[in-house]
Amino acid sequence: MFPERFSNLPEYAFPRLRALLDAHAPGGEVIHMTIGEPKHAFPPWIIDIITEHAAAFGSYPVNEGTPELLQAIAGWVDRRYGVPLDPETQILALNGTREGLYNAMMALCPESKNGKWPMVLIPNPFYQVYMVAALSVGAEPVFLPATRDNGFLPDFQSVSGEVLNQVTVAYLCSPSNPQGAVATREDWANLIGLAELYDFKVFADECYSEIYRDTPPPGALEVAREMGADPERVVAFHSLSKRSNLPGLRSGFVAGGPESIRRMKQLRAYAGAPLPMPLQRAAERVWADEAHVRENRALYQEKYALADEILQAVGGYEGPEAGFFLWLPVDDGETAALKLWRETGVRVLPGAYLSREVGGQNPGKQYIRAAMVAPKDEMAQGLTRLRDCLYS
C-alpha cells in the first residue's frame, strides 16, 4: 500500500512541466533553460582514466570510496576551506549527492525528540529530496520562506523555541537553488549556534560552491570549526556535477563527524549504490585538479555579465551571487512559462514547482527559473526572447 506520508506528494517538477507545455507547439526554435544540467566541457583526460581502469567494471566497487578517492576529497576540503578531515572516518563517497541528502536523514534523524515527533527545517523553495527524506523518516517538514525580503535565505532565527525543541535536522543550500543566494559566515554561524543550543544537525548542501561571481562562498564546515562547534553538528555535501561539469559521473561526497559518517556507512552497507571503480579512479583525479574548475567558473562569470546586460531593465531583476540559475519575477510562473513556450520556444520552469504552499502562500508562484547552462550564444538568444516576450 502506498504510504500515507507520501499520499499528498505533488508530481515531480519536470513531469509537471511536461504536462503544462507539451500539449502546445513551441513558438520558435526550442531553447532549453529548465534543468540544471551543465553543458560546459568536462576535462578530456577523464575518458582516458576510465578506459585505463575499464577492467574494474568486472568487480564490485568499494562501497565507501577508495582510500585514494577519500584522500583526494580530504585534500580538496583542506585546500578549499582550511578544514583537515580524516579520510577514513569523516568522509563517505556518494553516488551523487541526492542519494546522500536522502540517506543522511535515514541514518541520522532520531525517531523522536523530547518525547515528540521530529521536525525538519527546510528552505522554501527547496531541492525536493529534502522534503521526501523528512517524510520517509516520519518527520514533519517545516517550510521556511526564502524570499526577497530575507535575501532569499530562510530566517532560522524566526523559528520559535517550541519548534526548535523538536527539530532534528535543518537543511540549508548555499549557494541556493533556485535563487543563487549565498549564506554569509554570519548566516552559517547563527544557524550552527541554534543547532548547538537546541541540539540538531545542519545538513549543508553546497553543491554549487565553486560557481560564483567574485568571492568563494564560505562553507559550513569551516565556520563550525572556527566556532569550535561539536564535530557532529554539521554534515556537508558536495559534488562534481556542477564543479566539474560531470553530472553523469555521479561522484559526490558527504563529510562530517566520525559518528555521523559511521552511521551512514552502516546504512550504506545494506542499501548503498557505490560508484563503479573506473569512475572512482576518475573522480580521484578530478577532485585533485583545480585548473578546469577555474576555467569553468570563468565561463559562468561571462554568463553572469551577459544576463545582467540583457535583463538590466527588467523590474525586480537580481542577478545571482552564485550558482547558474536566474530567479526571475513574473505575475504567475505557470502562465509566464506557458506564454514563453507558445510564443518563443524557450522552456523555463515555473517557480511554484520548486516550492510548497504554506498558509495559502507559495513563495515561488511569482517566479520562473532559467538555467544558464547552454552555450553562451544560445543562452543570450534565449534570454533575449524571454525578455522581449515577458517584460516588453
Secondary structure, DSSP 4 states (H G I P E B T S, - for coil): ---GGGTTPPPPHHHHHHHHHTTS--SSS-EE-SS----SPPPTHHHHHHHHTGGGGGSPPPSS--HHHHHHHHHHHHHHH-----HHHHEEEEESHHHHHHHHHHHH--S-BTTB--EEEEEES--THHHHHHHHTTPEEEEEE--GGGTTS--GGGS-HHHHTTEEEEEEESS-TTT-----HHHHHHHHHHHHHHT-EEEEE-TTTT-BSSSPPP-HHHHHHHHT--TTSEEEEEEHHHHTT-TTT-EEEEE--HHHHHHHHHHHHHH--PPPHHHHHHHHHHHT--HHHHHHHHHHHHHHHHHHHHHTTSTT----SBSSEEEEE-S-HHHHHHHHHHHH-EE-EEGGGGS--BTTB-TTTTEEEEE--S-HHHHHHHHHHHHHHH--
